[in-house]
């Protein structure tokens, strides 16, 4: 899904979790037993599974860069932005950049403001990164949405793709809603209430089911790029 691909990070592994969730096989077994659509969908994609990313700051920075632009445009701006930081994408390094240089890389004034605020949150310790593994989903979302430019959807994508939380249901994601409409309602319009009702059978593995719903609309692996 194009919208889903706009939250991106490093392609390596997260320090907080293995590259593929340990719960994946158990989740798939549960979903195929409880849900007729999942019973049909999951076998279609073989051993494919969610993979996480390595760096939380990079993941969130790239999600900001990709907001409201095409994937191609976001990639071009990201590459120019990264080129400003030859020693790596680190909060302290971003805070040392000149605003004019960031703007010249193609970032809007608003996105510059968002990226600076993100860097400040990481550098100042406002985010309890080391505690995330022990925190519940809503507590992490509350921390993330306090950063300028990060809303609930971005926070939920971060929970799924970076922290690999198993039971996230991103009702603001258009791909999820479209996929539920296609797979469960023969293409008829679907409300958030409808989607929530469908997802009752997915618990406690809503993230896994959501991933397969995305795959049903886009056969290529769902990436965070």
C-alpha positions in Angstrom: 0.0 0.0 0.0 1.4 3.4 -1.0 0.4 5.0 2.3 1.9 2.3 4.3 5.2 2.4 2.4 5.8 6.0 3.4 6.9 5.2 7.0 10.5 4.0 6.5 13.6 3.2 8.3 16.8 1.2 8.1 16.6 -2.2 6.4 18.5 -3.9 9.3 17.2 -5.4 12.5 15.7 -3.5 15.5 17.7 -3.8 18.7 14.3 -4.3 20.5 13.1 -7.2 18.5 14.2 -10.0 16.1 13.9 -9.3 12.4 10.8 -11.4 12.1 8.3 -11.8 15.0 8.6 -15.0 17.0 4.9 -15.1 17.3 4.2 -15.1 13.5 3.5 -18.9 13.1 1.3 -19.0 16.2 -0.6 -15.9 15.0 -1.1 -17.4 11.5 -2.4 -20.6 13.0 -4.9 -18.7 15.2 -6.1 -16.5 12.3 -6.6 -19.3 9.9 -8.7 -21.2 12.5 -10.8 -18.2 13.5 -11.3 -16.3 10.2 -12.4 -17.6 6.8 -10.7 -14.9 4.9 -7.4 -15.4 6.7 -7.7 -19.1 6.1 -7.7 -18.3 2.3 -5.2 -15.4 2.3 -2.3 -16.6 4.5 -1.3 -19.7 2.5 -1.1 -17.6 -0.6 2.1 -15.8 0.7 4.1 -18.8 1.8 6.9 -17.9 4.3 6.7 -14.2 3.8 6.4 -12.3 7.1 6.8 -8.9 8.6 10.3 -7.6 9.1 11.4 -4.8 11.4 13.8 -1.9 11.1 16.9 -1.0 13.1 16.9 2.6 14.1 13.9 4.3 15.7 15.0 7.9 14.9 15.7 7.0 11.2 12.3 5.3 11.0 10.4 8.3 12.3 12.5 10.9 10.4 11.8 9.1 7.2 8.1 8.9 7.9 8.0 12.7 8.3 9.9 13.2 5.1 7.4 11.0 3.2 4.3 12.7 4.4 1.8 13.9 1.7 4.2 13.2 -1.2 4.7 10.3 -3.6 7.0 7.5 -2.7 9.3 8.5 -5.5 9.5 12.2 -4.4 10.0 11.2 -0.8 12.9 8.9 -1.7 14.6 11.7 -3.6 14.2 14.2 -0.8 15.4 11.6 1.7 18.5 10.9 -0.2 19.4 14.6 -0.4 18.7 14.9 3.3 20.9 11.9 4.2 23.7 13.4 2.1 23.8 16.4 4.5 24.8 13.9 7.3 27.9 12.0 6.1 28.4 10.7 9.6 25.0 9.2 9.9 21.4 10.1 10.7 21.6 11.0 14.4 19.5 13.4 16.4 22.5 15.5 17.4 23.7 15.7 13.8 20.3 16.9 12.6 20.3 19.6 15.2 23.5 21.0 13.9 22.2 21.4 10.3 21.4 24.8 8.9 17.8 25.4 8.1 18.7 26.7 4.6 20.6 23.5 3.8 17.6 21.4 4.9 15.3 23.5 2.8 17.6 23.2 -0.2 17.4 19.4 0.1 13.7 19.8 -0.7 12.2 19.8 2.8 9.3 22.2 3.5 9.6 24.7 6.3 7.0 22.6 8.2 8.9 19.3 7.7 12.1 21.0 8.9 10.3 22.1 12.0 9.0 18.5 12.5 12.5 17.0 12.0 14.1 19.4 14.5 11.4 18.6 17.0 11.9 14.9 16.5 15.6 15.3 17.1 15.0 17.4 20.2 12.8 14.7 21.6 15.4 12.0 21.1 18.4 14.1 22.2 16.7 15.5 25.3 15.5 12.1 26.5 11.8 13.0 26.3 11.2 9.6 24.6 11.7 6.6 26.8 13.2 4.5 24.1 14.9 2.0 26.4 11.5 1.5 28.2 9.4 0.9 25.1 9.7 -2.9 25.3 8.0 -2.8 28.7 5.4 -0.1 27.8 1.9 -0.8 26.4 0.9 0.4 23.0 -1.1 3.4 24.0 1.7 4.7 26.3 4.1 4.6 23.4 1.6 6.3 21.0 1.1 9.1 23.6 4.8 9.7 23.6 5.1 9.7 19.8 2.1 11.9 19.0 3.6 14.6 21.3 6.2 15.1 18.6 5.2 17.6 15.9 4.3 16.0 12.6 3.5 12.6 14.1 -0.1 11.5 14.4 -1.7 8.3 15.5 -1.4 6.6 12.1 2.4 7.2 12.0 2.6 6.0 15.6 0.7 2.8 14.8 2.8 2.1 11.8 5.8 2.5 14.1 4.4 0.0 16.5 3.8 -2.5 13.8 6.9 -2.1 11.7 9.6 -1.1 14.2 8.4 -2.6 17.5 6.4 -5.4 15.9 3.6 -5.2 18.4 1.2 -8.0 17.6 -2.3 -6.5 18.2 -2.3 -3.1 16.5 -5.5 -2.2 14.5 -4.8 1.0 12.5 -8.3 2.0 11.7 -7.1 5.3 10.1 -5.2 3.4 7.5 -7.0 3.6 4.1 -5.4 0.3 2.9 -6.8 -1.6 5.8 -10.3 -0.2 5.3 -10.1 -0.9 1.5 -8.8 -4.4 2.1 -11.6 -5.2 4.6 -14.1 -3.9 2.1 -12.6 -6.0 -0.7 -12.2 -9.2 1.3 -15.2 -9.2 3.6 -17.9 -6.9 2.0 -17.6 -7.5 -1.7 -16.2 -4.0 -2.2 -19.1 -2.2 -0.4 -18.2 0.8 1.8 -16.9 -0.1 5.2 -17.1 2.0 8.4 -14.7 2.0 11.2 -17.3 0.1 13.2 -17.5 -2.6 10.5 -13.8 -2.9 10.5 -13.6 -3.2 14.2 -16.2 -5.9 14.2 -14.3 -7.9 11.6 -11.1 -7.5 13.6 -12.7 -9.1 16.7 -11.8 -12.5 15.2 -8.2 -11.3 14.7 -7.4 -10.6 18.3 -4.8 -10.8 19.7 -3.0 -10.8 16.4 -4.5 -7.7 14.6 -1.1 -6.6 13.3 -0.6 -9.9 11.5 -4.1 -9.9 10.0 -3.6 -6.2 8.9 -0.3 -7.2 7.2 -2.1 -9.9 5.2 -4.9 -7.6 4.3 -2.4 -5.1 2.9 -0.8 -8.0 1.0 -4.2 -9.0 -0.5 -4.3 -5.6 -2.2 -0.6 -5.4 -3.1 1.2 -8.7 -3.6 4.6 -7.2 -3.1 5.8 -7.3 0.5 4.5 -4.5 2.6 7.6 -2.4 3.4 8.1 0.7 5.5 9.7 2.6 2.6 
